[in-house]
Amino acid sequence: MLYSMRKSAGFTLIEIMLVISILAIIMVLGFPNFIRARLNANETAAVHTVRSLSTALESYRSAQSPDSYPALLTDLSGASPSYIDAAWTNGQKQGYQFTYTRVSTNQFTLTAVPVTTNLTGNRGFFVDETGIIRVGTDNTGIAIE
């Protein structure tokens, strides 16, 4: 008696479960790296935004007579031509909250803090009229929360 073997099309349940298990292991191992990469990207973007805003504030000040920083960040986007994009004046960008304060006509502070610590960022940033970006502290050395 001759038996013919019939080839079946498709995958067995064990093959499918093995593939799903391997994919799950890869995802579990890669997830912390994904979170770390997102935190680093948000912090890098925050530093660049602080630097750009500081430069825009200095450009605005030098164009005024007498020299003066703007009262609000919206003054930078409302100028013609504008110093920054209007989207930057809402106070949040890529997981960071930006707070601008004009201390006097010749002094300002700008802070960037994570909206959710350990999720959107870990460090805060500070800059004032000196243009020096400080990490994690304000101009007095007090930690930014």
HELIX and SHEET records of a PDB file:
HELIX    1   1 LEU A   13  ALA A   63  1                                  51    
HELIX    2   2 THR A   74  GLY A   78  1                                   5    
HELIX    3   3 ALA A   86  ASN A   90  5                                   5    
SHEET    1   A 5 GLN A  92  LYS A  93  0                                        
SHEET    2   A 5 TYR A  96  SER A 104 -1                                        
SHEET    3   A 5 GLN A 107  PRO A 114 -1                                        
SHEET    4   A 5 PHE A 125  ASP A 128 -1                                        
SHEET    5   A 5 ARG A 134  VAL A 135 -1                                        
END                                                                             
